[in-house]
Amino acid sequence: GHGSFNYALKYLSATILGILALSEPVGASVAAYLLFGEVPTLIAVAGMVLVLVGVTLVVVPKRWWHSWFQGGPQEDEAPGSGAN
């Protein structure tokens, strides 16, 4: 696992990798449910959702959020728009 993180540093920043590491327990819980039928408690599911929302807010670029909530890319962020 550590080798994978070291390899990923070529492509992602250490900050993003650190945040993504927080999703590891969520993945392990999903795998435990699928493979072994272990059902997490309601509070555990709520915590997993909270972690995934936090990771998503950090990892997804701001320009995507602008287009999602405002119906399209911002004029000053549009590629090739020629805006100064």
N, C-alpha and C positions, 0 to 999 in steps of 0.2 A: 503494500500500500504506500509506503513512504517513497519508494522508487517512482511510483506513478505521479505523486505530487511533485517530485523533483523534475520529472520529465515535462509535466504540464506547465512548469514555470517558464518554459520557452515561449508559451503561447498566451498565458494569462498572468496577471499581476498577483503578487503574494497576497494582497488584500482580498481579491476575488476568490482565490483558492482557500483562504482561511474561512471566508463566509460559506463557501460551498461545502467545506468540511462539516459544517453544522447540520447538513442534511443527511449525513451518514447514519445516524441513529434512526431517522425516519425510514430510510431505505431498508435498514435491518429489521425494523418492525413490520414493514410491508412484506419482506421476504419471510419472516417468521409466520405471518398470517397465511401466506400462500403455500408455504412448504409444510408447516407443522400445525396449522389451524389454531395458532395462538391468537386469541382475540384481545386487542388492547382495551384498556378501560376508557371510559368517555373522557376523562381528564387527560389521558395520554393522547387521544386523538385530537383534542383541542390544542394541546401543546404542539403536536406535529403540524397542525394547520398553521398555527402561529409562526413556527419556525419556517415553514415553506413560504408564507407570505413575506416574512422578513428577508429571506434569501432572494426571493423574486424581486422585491423592491430595490435591492442592492445590485443585483446582477443585470437586470434588464436595462438597456440604455435609456436615457432620459428622452431622446427623440421618439422612441417607441411609445412612451407614456403620453407624450404630447399628441401623437397621432391617434392614440386609442381614445383619449378623453375629449379631444377637440375636433375629431372628425377628419384629420389629415395633418400632414407635416406643416410645421410653422413656415411662414414665408421666408424668413431669414435662414432657415435650416434646409430648405429645399435644394437638392443638388442641381447645379447648373442653372439656377434661377437668375444669376447675374446680379443679385442684390448686394449692395455694399453695406 
